[in-house]
Amino acid sequence: MENNDILIRLRYALNLKNQEMKEIFKLGGKEFTQEEILKILTKTSEEETDDSQLKVNDKMMAFFLNGLVTFKRGKQDPKPGQAPEAPQVKEHVNNMLLKKVKVALQLTTEDMLDILDDGGIAVSKGELGAILRKAGHRNYKECGDNFARKFLKGLTIRLRG
């Protein structure tokens, strides 16, 4: 699943306006114009290869997800002696999506399991825990596109249904 598609689905699920999308990117550390936001949120077919869509790479996605956490939960001051970090992409985008949305919306593991169930996928607590682990951990499991799609579908049902 492309990052643009993830952003479009997440925007719909969270009922975000274009201006809020712009603000979330800014809170994450990346500024876009209103026109660039519209290009990010434009769906294009496979045949179209013109510049009507701005492709979102993994780093831009990290900026957005970090901004989403700040947008939903407020700015967190760095601890004494700790420098603010720039977003780094060390893990699969889908894993990062699940982790950051969980933090931003203050979801419990039970909430996550319910959302996935609403999306049409039955998952055990252990499987979810493996997906939410840090990359490099021995029990880390990469989150597939279908899993992320079902999560976004369940989130949409939960928040808009």
N, C-alpha and C positions, 0 to 999 in steps of 0.2 A: 504494500500500500504506500503510495507516495505521501510525502510530508504535506503537500498542498491539500490532498484529500483528507488527511487527519485534521488539519486546521479547519477545513470547511465543516466537517462533521462535529468537531469540538465546539466550534462557534455556534452551530445550530443547537447542540445539546445544552449549552450554557446560556443560550439566548443573548449573545453578545452583539452589540452594534459595531459598525465600522470604526467609530471614534474610540470605542473601548478597546478594540483590537490594536489600534495605533498606540493607545496608552499602555497596553500590556507589553507590547514590544519595547516601548520606551523604558518602562520599569525594569525590563530584563536587560537593558543596556544597548539596544539597537533602535535607531530611529528610522521610520519610514514616512513617506508622504502619503496623503490620502489616496492618490492615484496608484502608488505602489501597493497599498493595502488592497485596493480593488483588483489589481493584477494578481496578487497572491490568492485571492478568494474566487478567481474566475475558473470555472471548469472548462477544460478544452478536451476535444476528442483526440483520439490517437493520430488521426490524419493531420490535424493542425500542428504546424511547427513554427508558426509565426511568433512574434513577441507579445502576444496578447496576454500571456500568463508569465508571472515571475516565479521561477522555480525556487522552492524553499529547501535549502540544504540542512544537514543535521545540526550545524552550529546555529543557524537561524532558528531552528526548532527549539534548541536548548535555550536561546534567548527568550523565546515566547513562553516556554513552560516555566522558566524562572520568574518571568514577569507575571505570569498567571498566579503563582504562589504569592508574590508580593501584592498583587491586585486584590486577591481574595482575603489574605491574612494580615496585610500591612507590612510596612518596612521593618526589618529586623536589624538592629544595630549590631555591628561586629563586636565580638568579645574583646576585652583589652588585650593588646598584643597580637591580635589576629587581623590580617589584611583582608579586605574584600576580594573574593575570587571572581575571575572571569569564567563564564561557563565553559566546561570542557566536555567533549563528547568521548566518553570512554566505554559506553555501553550501547546496546541496540536501542534505536529510537522508540520502539514499542514498549520496551521495559521502562525507559525514561518517562514515557507518556503515562503509564500506569502509576508509577511512583509519584510523579509531580502532581497529577490530578488527585491522587489519594491525599497528599499533603494539603493541596490548595483547598479542597472541599472538606477537609477534616473527616475523612471517611475511615471507619474501622474496618478490620478484616471482614467482619460479618457483613457490613455494608457492601464491600467489594464483591463478596460471594453472592449476595442478593442481586446486585447489578448485573453480574455475569450470568446469573440464572435468568434474569429478565431478558437478557440478550440472546438466550437460547443455548447456553453452554454450561454444563455441570462441571465444577472444578472442586477439588478437595482443598482443604486449608494448606496442606503440604505443597501442592502444586503451585498455589498462589504465592506461598512463602518463597518458593524457589525462584519465581519470576521477579519478586520484589527484592531479592538479595542483590548485594553488590557484585558487579562483574568481577570475575576472578575467584569468587568464592567457590569451593568445591561442589556445592549444591546449586549453584546458579544455573538457571535455565533461560534460554532466549525466548522471548515472547514472539510468537508468530503473527503474521498479518491477520489471519482469521480470528485469532484470540483478541487482538486489539480492536478489530471491526465489531466483534460481538460485545466487547466492553463498551464501545462508543454507542452502539445500538441500545444496550441496556441503560446506559446513562441518559440517553435521550428519552427513553420510555419513563425512567424514574423522574427526571426533572421537568419534562414537558407533557407527560401523559396524564 
